[in-house]
Amino acid sequence: MHLKSVTLLPEKYPTTQNYPFNQPIFHHTKSIRFNAPVVCFVGENGTGKSTLLEAITHKCGIHIWRGVERARFEVNVYEEQLYRCIAVEWANGQVPGSFFGSDTFNYFTQSLDEWARADPAMLQYFGGKSLMTQSHGQSLMSYFRSRYQRKGLYLLDEPETALSPQSQVGLVKLLQEMSQAGHAQFIIATHSPILLACPGAQIFSFDSIPVRQITYEESSHYRLYKAFMTNPRQYLADN
């Protein structure tokens, strides 16, 4: 493991009126300690899991690929400032890493194709062909297989978005392989019960305040999918 913990510092918050600093979960959660090479953040949309994931990414000096900025009706100047108000603890010094977000992956693949025009050998690192010529799911798995061979801290925001269930199983196996090799640590914000089932994964629920560690069977996602698969029609009728 590379990252041991993240601590929130509410006394440094520049405001309590704007997101994310107005969220109770960031006031009542003191710290999160990582005791496994695969860590999952789980919770409903809007609970803050992706916001904290990005804050950890920035604090660890890891770049987040962004597309072209679009004009917005209303700008929240505090939206990406949480990283300034957290502290991270490394096990044996800072390591490099990467951030994956499904909404920014297309921008990365386009940039890679542009770079490859000058240096085609770059594509060898991603299976020898352009990620843009593969299906979205195939390009994701090619990226994961190549990127996670290196020592580092890897943060992923809902990687299951464009993956079939079978590909999600493949990603779980890759997470196991890379983490057992002792050089990779993963922190994943996810809604996928398949990714949550990664053996040995540490799961933190953002559906409770403060954030707390739970078992796989305690997660609302597991309980929902189990109830649905047991009797889909009855579940839909009741909910």
C-alpha positions in Angstrom: 0.0 0.0 0.0 1.1 3.5 -0.8 -1.5 5.8 0.8 -2.3 5.2 4.4 -5.0 7.8 5.2 -6.8 11.0 4.3 -7.8 13.5 6.9 -10.4 16.3 6.4 -9.6 19.7 8.0 -12.9 21.6 8.4 -11.1 24.4 10.2 -9.5 25.3 6.8 -12.8 25.4 4.9 -13.2 28.8 3.2 -17.0 28.7 3.4 -19.9 26.6 4.8 -22.5 27.8 2.3 -21.3 26.4 -1.0 -20.6 22.9 -2.2 -18.7 20.8 -1.2 -18.0 22.7 2.1 -21.8 22.7 2.9 -22.0 18.9 3.0 -22.4 17.5 6.5 -20.4 14.4 5.5 -17.3 16.5 5.1 -17.7 18.1 8.5 -18.4 14.9 10.5 -15.9 12.6 8.8 -12.6 13.1 10.4 -10.4 10.7 8.6 -10.4 7.5 6.4 -7.6 4.9 6.9 -6.7 2.6 4.1 -5.8 -1.0 5.1 -6.2 -2.8 1.8 -4.7 -2.4 -1.7 -8.2 -2.1 -3.2 -10.5 0.5 -1.6 -14.1 1.2 -2.8 -16.2 4.3 -2.1 -19.9 3.5 -2.4 -23.0 5.7 -2.0 -25.8 7.3 -3.9 -25.2 10.2 -6.3 -24.5 13.4 -4.5 -23.1 11.9 -1.4 -19.6 13.2 -2.0 -17.6 10.1 -2.9 -16.4 11.4 -6.3 -15.7 14.8 -4.9 -13.5 13.3 -2.3 -11.9 11.0 -4.8 -10.9 14.0 -7.0 -9.7 15.9 -3.9 -7.4 13.0 -3.0 -6.1 12.9 -6.6 -5.2 16.6 -6.6 -3.6 16.4 -3.1 -1.4 13.5 -4.3 -0.2 15.6 -7.3 -1.9 13.4 -9.9 -3.2 15.1 -13.1 -6.8 14.9 -14.0 -7.4 15.1 -17.8 -10.0 17.7 -18.7 -11.7 18.4 -22.0 -12.4 21.9 -23.3 -14.0 24.1 -20.7 -17.5 25.2 -21.6 -19.2 28.4 -20.6 -21.5 27.8 -17.5 -24.5 29.7 -16.4 -23.3 29.7 -12.8 -19.8 29.0 -11.6 -19.0 27.6 -8.1 -15.5 28.9 -7.3 -15.3 26.4 -4.4 -16.2 23.3 -6.5 -12.6 21.9 -6.8 -11.1 23.4 -3.7 -11.6 20.5 -1.2 -8.1 19.2 -1.8 -6.7 22.4 -0.1 -8.4 21.3 3.1 -7.3 17.7 3.4 -4.1 15.9 4.4 -2.8 12.6 3.1 -0.4 10.2 4.8 2.0 8.1 2.7 3.4 4.8 3.8 6.8 5.1 2.2 6.9 8.4 0.4 4.8 9.8 -2.5 4.4 7.6 -5.6 3.1 8.5 -9.1 -0.3 7.4 -10.3 -3.3 8.3 -12.5 -6.9 9.2 -12.3 -9.6 7.6 -14.5 -13.0 9.2 -15.1 -15.3 8.0 -17.8 -16.2 11.5 -18.7 -12.6 12.5 -19.4 -11.4 9.2 -21.1 -12.5 10.3 -24.6 -10.4 13.4 -24.3 -7.4 11.3 -23.3 -7.8 8.9 -26.3 -8.0 11.9 -28.7 -4.9 13.4 -27.2 -3.1 10.0 -27.5 -4.0 9.8 -31.2 -2.5 13.2 -31.8 0.7 12.3 -30.0 0.9 9.0 -31.9 1.0 10.9 -35.2 4.5 12.1 -34.2 5.5 9.0 -32.4 3.5 5.8 -33.4 5.5 3.7 -31.0 3.5 5.2 -28.2 0.6 3.0 -29.2 2.6 -0.1 -28.3 2.0 0.8 -24.7 -1.7 0.4 -25.3 -1.8 -2.8 -27.2 -0.3 -1.6 -30.5 -3.4 0.2 -31.9 -5.4 3.4 -31.4 -7.8 3.3 -28.5 -10.2 5.2 -30.7 -10.4 2.3 -33.2 -11.6 -0.1 -30.5 -15.1 -0.2 -28.9 -15.4 1.9 -25.8 -15.3 -1.1 -23.5 -12.4 -2.7 -25.4 -10.4 0.6 -25.2 -11.0 0.9 -21.5 -9.8 -2.6 -20.8 -6.7 -2.0 -23.1 -6.0 1.2 -21.1 -6.4 -0.6 -17.7 -4.2 -3.5 -18.6 -1.4 -1.3 -19.8 -1.6 1.5 -17.3 -1.8 -0.6 -14.1 1.4 -2.6 -14.8 3.4 0.2 -13.1 3.9 0.9 -9.4 1.5 3.6 -8.3 -1.7 4.9 -6.8 -4.7 4.6 -9.1 -7.9 6.4 -8.6 -11.0 5.5 -10.6 -14.4 7.2 -10.8 -17.2 4.8 -11.8 -15.1 2.7 -14.3 -18.0 0.4 -14.8 -19.9 3.0 -16.8 -19.0 1.6 -20.2 -18.1 -2.0 -19.2 -20.3 -5.1 -19.7 -20.7 -7.3 -16.6 -18.1 -9.7 -18.1 -15.6 -6.9 -18.6 -16.3 -5.8 -15.0 -15.3 -9.3 -13.9 -12.2 -8.9 -16.0 -11.4 -5.6 -14.2 -11.8 -7.2 -10.8 -9.3 -9.9 -11.8 -6.9 -7.3 -13.0 -7.3 -5.4 -9.7 -6.5 -8.6 -7.8 -3.5 -9.4 -10.0 -2.0 -5.9 -9.8 -2.6 -5.4 -6.1 -1.3 -8.9 -5.2 1.9 -8.1 -7.1 2.5 -5.5 -4.4 3.0 -2.4 -6.5 -0.4 -1.0 -7.1 -3.1 0.5 -4.9 -6.6 1.4 -6.1 -9.2 3.7 -4.7 -12.5 3.4 -6.7 -15.8 5.3 -6.5 -18.4 2.8 -7.8 -22.0 1.7 -8.0 -21.1 -1.8 -9.3 -21.8 -4.7 -7.0 -19.3 -6.7 -9.2 -16.4 -4.3 -8.4 -17.5 -4.1 -4.8 -17.1 -7.9 -4.6 -13.3 -7.7 -5.3 -11.8 -10.1 -2.7 -10.2 -8.3 0.2 -11.5 -4.9 -0.9 -12.1 -2.3 1.9 -15.5 -0.7 1.4 -16.5 2.8 2.7 -20.1 3.9 2.6 -20.9 7.5 1.9 -24.6 6.8 2.6 -23.9 7.3 6.3 -22.6 10.3 8.2 -19.7 10.1 9.0 -18.3 7.8 6.3 -18.0 4.3 7.7 -16.4 1.0 6.7 -19.0 -1.7 5.8 -19.0 -5.3 4.6 -20.0 -6.2 1.0 -23.3 -7.6 2.3 -24.1 -4.4 4.2 -23.9 -2.2 1.0 -27.2 -0.9 -0.3 -26.1 -1.9 -3.8 -25.7 -5.6 -2.8 -29.1 -5.6 -1.0 -30.9 -4.0 -3.9 -29.5 -6.2 -6.6 -30.1 -9.3 -4.4 -33.7 -8.4 -3.8 -34.2 -7.5 -7.5 -32.7 -10.7 -8.8 -34.6 -12.9 -6.4 -37.9 -11.6 -7.7 -37.7 -8.8 -10.3 -41.4 -8.3 -10.9 -42.2 -8.2 -7.2 -39.4 -5.8 -6.5 -40.6 -3.4 -9.2 -44.1 -3.6 -8.0 -43.1 -2.8 -4.4 -40.7 0.0 -5.3 
